[in-house]
Amino acid sequence: MADSTPSPASSFEHLRLFHDAARALTSSLDLPTILRSILEQMERFFHPESWSLLMVDDEKRDLYYALARGVSDEALQNIRIPFGTGMAGWVALHGEPLIATSDGVAARLSSGEQPHSAICLPLRSRERTLGVLQVTHVEPQTLTDDATTFLYIVCDYAAIAIENARAVERIQELTITDDCTHLYNARHLAAVLPVEIERARRFDTPLSILFLDLDHFKQVNDVHGHPAGSRVLAEAAEVISRTMRNVDVAFRYGGDEFVIVLPQTSGSSAAKAANRLLVALRARRFLSPEGLSLRLTASLGVASYPADGDNAAALLERADQRMYLVKNSTRDGIASHD
């Protein structure tokens, strides 16, 4: 009877493979790099015809394709798989592995005799499913007990790596995001605006910024309290985000002041954008859910590159000066030149 105990050399090779896979999956905190490492390990060990990694969207309770091999990215980019639908959806819903055998029968993952045409494994961490690894057309001879163990190890390390990467992303977001409004903060503006100016200079395109200050905001705090004032600021940020274009970037500059960077926008176009924003703010009834229905207006200043300055400090100063021209005279208006 043949001895089934693996040789020391074989055991050492398996340990080396496991070590290499673990190192590859934990050597980076960049999520795209981690996702690529996961699939590289799959291809290295199994040589499948195609494989894909689907990530969980907890809010929508569905899956989307993060990476795939064997199918074009364009074909997958708009596909969403609801929880419970198909193999991947079932695995996402239940958090358990699933296989499809060559005769099309789905079953729990095991090391049985039937060849497997597809394997779905959950990537789980802290009792949560973060994604689903799907490997199709696996060569039957490759799905040994060692290979199954390797699959589980890769998925465990991958889940830990993904969770760590997301934690780092969240920390990075907190350093550049304002807690109250969820817009970017002044620290991030100091990093973004010089880059946008350099891009405008390189491609010879216009760039404008809006400096916005809410009128009589102090009265909101004095009459209704600072918590109500914070909610008003959050609602104002919502109006700004909804009114501006997707390419525009909004920042809470400090207090009740906001800055909006408008790439590829001339001074005249920026003035029109400022007017749309002013109209939207006038139309808003703030704190309506609390029965207050407050009306607010704003004073806005517009500055443009290169006419009003060729660096971040100059543009911000000019836009701020113009905002104060409005604030110290009529309020509820826009100054786009002196």
Stockholm file with secondary structure:
# STOCKHOLM 1.0

chainA/1-338         MADSTPSPASSFEHLRLFHDAARALTSSLDLPTILRSILEQMERFFHPESWSLLMVDDEKRDLYYALARGVSDEALQNIRIPFGTGMAGWVALHGEPLIATSDGVAARLSSGEQPHSAICLPLRSRERTLGVLQVTHVEPQTLTDDATTFLYIVCDYAAIAIENARAVERIQELTITDDCTHLYNARHLAAVLPVEIERARRFDTPLSILFLDLDHFKQVNDVHGHPAGSRVLAEAAEVISRTMRNVDVAFRYGGDEFVIVLPQTSGSSAAKAANRLLVALRARRFLSPEGLSLRLTASLGVASYPADGDNAAALLERADQRMYLVKNSTRDGIASHD
#=GR chainA/1-338 SS CCCCSCCHHHHHHHHHHHHHHHHHHHSCCCHHHHHHHHHHHHHHHHCCSEEEEEEEETTTTEEEEEEEESSCHHHHTTCEEETTSHHHHHHHHHCCCEEEETTSCEECCCCCSSCEEEEEEEEEETTEEEEEEEEESCCGGGCCHHHHHHHHHHHHHHHHHHHHHHHHHHHHHHHHBCTTTCSEEHHHHHHHHHHHHHHHHHHTCCEEEEEEEETTHHHHHHHHCHHHHHHHHHHHHHHHHHHSCTTCEEEEEETTEEEEEEETCCHHHHHHHHHHHHHHHHHCCBTGGGTCCBCCCEEEEEEEETTTCSSHHHHHHHHHHHHHHHHTTTCSEEESCC
#=GC SS_cons         CCCCSCCHHHHHHHHHHHHHHHHHHHSCCCHHHHHHHHHHHHHHHHCCSEEEEEEEETTTTEEEEEEEESSCHHHHTTCEEETTSHHHHHHHHHCCCEEEETTSCEECCCCCSSCEEEEEEEEEETTEEEEEEEEESCCGGGCCHHHHHHHHHHHHHHHHHHHHHHHHHHHHHHHHBCTTTCSEEHHHHHHHHHHHHHHHHHHTCCEEEEEEEETTHHHHHHHHCHHHHHHHHHHHHHHHHHHSCTTCEEEEEETTEEEEEEETCCHHHHHHHHHHHHHHHHHCCBTGGGTCCBCCCEEEEEEEETTTCSSHHHHHHHHHHHHHHHHTTTCSEEESCC
//
